[in-house]
Amino acid sequence: MDRGIPGRSKGAIMVGSFDSPTLGRRRFLSAAVFSAVATQLGALGTAPAQTASGAFAPLKQVAAGVLSVGYAEAGPADGPPVILLHGWPYDIYSFVDVAPRLASAGYRVLMPYLRGYGPTRFLAADTVRNGQPAALATDLIAFMDALKIDKAIVAGFDWGARTADIAAALWPERVKALVAVSGYLIGSQQAGQTPLPPEAELQWWYQFYFATERGQVNKLIWKLASPQWNFDDATYARSAAAFDNPDHVAIVIHNYRWRLGLAAGEPQYDAIEARLATAPVISVPTITLEGDANGAPHPPPAFYAAKFTGKYAHRLISGGIGHNLPQEAPAAFAQAIVDVGALAGRA
């Protein structure tokens, strides 16, 4: 029997099934032009600043595929496994208030640093510093193999949601259930070549910035993507430490240049990318989430609901919640994991 989580968000709004066409990422983003950057740059609101709090147990390290992966772990070692995946420009501290909620409910919670973040390192100096989505998804499966985890609930946002989506679509036997912020984020280089209306392209300004040799924009992205999240400098600095990784810039730049077709991938991922280019459906039980103040580019739920063919629900999380939903609304994110586990039938 599944146990609920204390402090369940009252801002979770359930949305029923949708009647929608199957569209590629770039195409359905073109149907949704969101607020302009001028709006995103507005005041962060009057809410008290979120201060850095909480900590993880000492990090662990495991050799997995081409990486030595640094990760945090919480909860009983024999609990049902949950893997939480962060995005850019964030790190595992997005889950610092999610993990204890899940651990107290009996889950084994695993939070790996993605390639190019924190203590995660490449095992070989000559390995290509590749940020393409297929590589990140392969890292997830390798991480599970290294820890001898056959099947897990996988949850994430930003890059982490895309990685979780890919794993659920291509390796459903490894994903018990899925929680994905902003829903279906599987794309391809081909889809990335389709121009959007100028207003929509404006939302992706940083991708074009990354096509040049100019500087970093990480903290600005936090502000634009979560315009009502009043985080303090210590909260940002805690996560920014994860960017002090020798491969961070290379991975981030390659990821976005690859999406625009400005950088090549690696041949060993061609077959995976070919499958992803077909926009495969996701059949595992899924709950998708969206914040009501997400300032980052994101598709409307009606355009991706049909991509989830198994048990499915969507929740809009209210209260000024932005792109970094697990850190801004940890109770709602954790509750979604517990609830999707119930949909799948807890082991």
N, C-alpha and C positions, 0 to 999 in steps of 0.2 A: 504494500500500500504506500502510495506516495505521500510524503509529508510536505505541508506548505512551508513557506518561509516567513518569519516574522517581518513585519513592516512592508507587507505587500503594497505596491503602489496603488493609490486610488485614482491615479491619472491614466490607468491603462484602459483604453477604449477598444472594445472588441469590434471588429469589422467583419461582416459575413463574406460569403463567397462572391467572386466577381465574374462577370461575363466579359472576357477581353480577348483581343487578338494576340497571336504569338508574334512578338516583335523583337528585333535585335536591340542590344543596349543602346547603340547610337540612335537608332530610329525612334525608340520610345522616349529617349531623353529629348528628342527634338519636339515631342508633343507636349513637353512640360518646360516652359520657360519660367525660371524661378526669379526671386528677387535679385535686383542688380547689386553689384559690388558696393555702390554708394549706400544702399540700405544695410548691407552686411557690415559696413564700417561704422554704423551708428553706435549709439551708447550701448554698453553691455547690460544695462538695467541697474536697478537699485538693490538687487538681492545681495546679501552679505557674500563676501568673497569666500570661495571654497579654499580651505587651507590644507596643506599636505598632512595626512594622518594615515596611520596604519602602516604595516610592514609585513614582509613575507619572511618565512623561515629561511635559513641559509640556502642559497641557490644550489641546484644540482647540475651536473653536466653529463651528457651521454653522447657517444658516437652514434650518429644516425645518418646513413647515406654518405653524402659528401661533406657533412658538417659535424662539428662537435657542438651540440645544442645546449645552451644554458636555459634552465627552466626552474620555475617555482612550483612547489607542490603543497597541497593542503588537504586535510581530511584523511579518513581511514584508508590504508593501503589496499584493503579488500572491498572498498566501496565501488559502486558503479562509476566507471571513469567518465569524466567530462573534460574536454580539451577546449580551452579558451584562446582565441587567436586575435591578436591586436592588428592594427593597421599603421599607416603612415600619416602624420608624423607622431606616433604614439608608442607606447610600450606596454609591458605587462601590468604597470600600475593603473591602467584603465580598469583592471579587475581587482584592485586592492580591497574594495568593499563588497565585491561580488563573492570572492573566494570563501570568506568566513561564513557567509550565509549558506552556501552550498555544502561546505564542510560540516556545518552543524546539522544539515539535513542528511548526512551520511554519505555524501559523494566524495570520490577521489578526484580532486581538481588539479589539473595540469595546465600550466601557462608557459609555453615555450616562447623564447625570443626568436623572432623570424631571422632569417639570414640577413646579415648586415646590421644587427641590433644587439646591444648589450654584450654579454659574454659569448654569444654564438660566434663560432669561427669556422672557416673552411679548413678541412683537414690537409689539403694540399695547396701549395702556393700557386700552382699552375692551373687550378680549376677556374673556369670562366666565372667572373662575378656577374651572374645572370639573374635578373629580377623578373623574368617573364612569369606569368601566372602558373603555367604548367610546372615550372621548377618549384615554386612555392608549395603547390599541392603535392608534388612528389616528396618534398621535405616532410610534410605532415604524415604521409603514409610511412616514410622511413622512421620517423619519430615513434609512431605507434609500433612498428616492428621492433625497434630497439628496446622498447619497454614491454614487449610481448603483450600488447593490447590488441585483441582481435577486433573489437568493436567499441565505439564510444559515442556519446553525445558530443557533437561539435558545435561550437557557438562562436560568433565573431562579428566584427564590424570593419568597414573599410576593406583594406587588403585581406583582413582576416575573414570577413564575410565572403569575399570572392573565393578565397582558398577553400573555405568550408563548403560553399556551393559546388565547386568543382569536384571535391572529394565525394560529396553526396551524389552528384550526377554520374560520375564515372566509376566509383567504387562503393555502391550502396551497401555492399556486404560488410563494409568497414564502419559505416556511419549508422548508428542506431536511430538517431534523430538529429534535427538541425534547428538552430536558432540563428537567423541571419538578419542583421540590421540593414535596412534598405533593400531587402528581398533578393531578387535574382540579379546577380552582377556578373554573370559569365559573359565574356565578350571575345573578340578576336581582332587580329590585325585588319582583316577585311572590313569588319564593322567599323573599325576606327578610321577607315579612309572615307567614310561617308560624311560629307560636310553637314553641320548643323546650322540652323539660323544664327545670325551673329549674336543675338541675345543669349542663346544657349551656349555658343562657343565661349562667350565671356566667362561663364562659370568654370571653364577649364583653363583659365588663363595660365595657371602654373605649369601645365603640361608644355605649353609653348615656351614658357620661361626656361623650363628644363631642357629644351632643345638648344639652348645657348650655353655659354660658359659662365653665366652670372651666378650670384650667390644664393644662399639658403633662405628659405621663407617659412621655416617650421612654426615659429611662434605666431606669425601672422595667420597661418592656416588655422591654428587653434581658435583664434578670435573670429575669423570669418565663418568657420564651419559650425561654431557654437556661439552665436552672437549674444545669447543671454546667459551663458555660463561665466560667472564672475570668479574665475580661478585666480589664485595669487601666484607670485613669482616662484615661491618654493614648490608649489605643485608642478609648475612647468619645469623647473630646474631638475626635479627628481626624475622626470621622464626624459628630459634632454640628455641626461647622463648616458642613456642607452644609445644616443647618436654618436657618442665618442667610440666608434668602432671603426677599424681600419677599412672596412668594406662598405660602410653605410652609404657614402655618397655614390659609389659605383653602382650599388644595387638599386638605389632610388632612381638615379638618373637613367639606368638601363631599363627599369620597369616602364617609366613614362615614355622614353624614346621608342621602346619596342612597341608600345601601344599605337604610336603614330607612324610606325613603319620606318623609323629613322635608325633603328638598330636591329641587327639580326638576332635570332634566337639560336639555340643549339639543336643540331639534328636529332639528338635522342628524344627531344620533346615534340618533334613534328607530328607524330601520330596522335599524341594527346591534343595538340592544338587543332588538328584537323577535326577531331571529335567535338571539341568545344565550339568550333566554328559553325556546327550544325545547331547550336543552342539546345543541347539535350535537356529533357525534362528531369525533374527531381522527384523521385517517388517515395523517399523516406518521410516519415512524419516531420512536419515543419511548422514552426511559428516564426513569422517575420515581424519585425518591429520597425517603427519609425518615430523619431522625435518630432514634436510639433513645431520646433524651431531649428530644424536642420538646415544650416546655411551652405552645406556642400551639395554639389550636383547629385541628384538622386531621382530615380524613376518613380512615378506614381504607382501605388499598389495595384490599381486596376489593370495596369499594363503587364504585370508579371504574374498575377495570381494563377493564370492558366498553366504556368510552367511547373507548378507544384501539383502533382497528380495523386499524391497520397493524402493522408489526414493533414489538414492545413487550417491555420488561422492567422489572421493579421491583427496587430495591435498598434494603435496610435498612442504614444506615450505623451501626455500633456504636461504642462507646467514649465514651458520654455526650454524643453530638452533639445539639445543640438546633436551634432554628428557623433560625438564621443559618448554614446548613449550608456554604455556600461558604467562609466565613471560619473556621469551626470544623474543617472537613474538606476543605481545598482540593485535596488529591491525589485524593480520591474524586470530588469534583465535576468536576475537570478530566478525570479518566479516563472518566467517564460521557460527556463531550462527545466525546472521541476515539472511544469505543466506539459512540456513536450515529451519529457520522459514518461509521463502518465499516458500520453497518446500512444507511445511506442510499447508500453508495458515494461515496467521496471524489472531489471534482472535481479 
